[in-house]
Amino acid sequence: MTAPTPRSAAPGEVQRLQAINEAMRRLDEVGELSADEALAHLEEVHQVLAEALNPGAASQGHAGSENPQ
């Protein structure tokens, strides 16, 4: 039997989808947290989603969901 492929070796698109799925799963935990913990949790999830949905935006200095066209 072969060993599973490490996440870091997966193609970029697969890594993005994995990050999105994990972030969405983490949203389920928010209801069980205090307000301060929930806010921190949501900020972390937002950051993961922003990076996964807008690859390269952080390195280019773009903020949030702005998409000038």
N, C-alpha and C positions, 0 to 999 in steps of 0.2 A: 504494500500500500504506500502511496506517495504522501508526503507531508503537505498540508495545506499551504497555499501561497500566502506569504505575509502581506498584510494590508499595504505596506509601503511599496511593495513590488507590483501592485495592481496598476493598470493604466490610469491616467489622470481622470478620465471621465468616470471610471468605476470608483475612484477615491472620492470624487465629488458627490456621487450618488450615495455612497456609504456615509459621508459626513452629513448629508441632508437627512437621511433616514435616522441616523443616531440623534441628531438635533431634534427632530420631530418626536422621537421616543422620549427624549428628556423633558419635553413640554408636559408630558403626563405627570411628572413629579411636582410640578409647580403648586398644585392645589394642596399638597401636604406640607408646604414650607411656610415659615413666617413671612411677613411682608418684605422685610429686608432681604431674607434669603431668596425669596421668589424674584425680587427685582434683580439681584445679582445673577441668579440662574437665567432669567430672561435675557439679560445683557450678554451673557456668554453664548446662549443659543442664537441670539441675533447676530453676534459676531461670526459665528460658524456659518450661519446661513448666508450672510453678506459675502463672505469670502468664497463660499461654494457656488453661489449663484452669479457672482461677478468676479470670476477669476482674473487676477491681474489688476483689479481696480485699486487694491490697497497699495500695490507697488507703484502705481501711477499717480497716487495721491488723490484719487477721486473719493468723494465723501458720500456715504449713504447710497440711496437709490437714484441719485441724479444721473440722468443719461442725456446729455446735450446732443441734439441732432440738427 
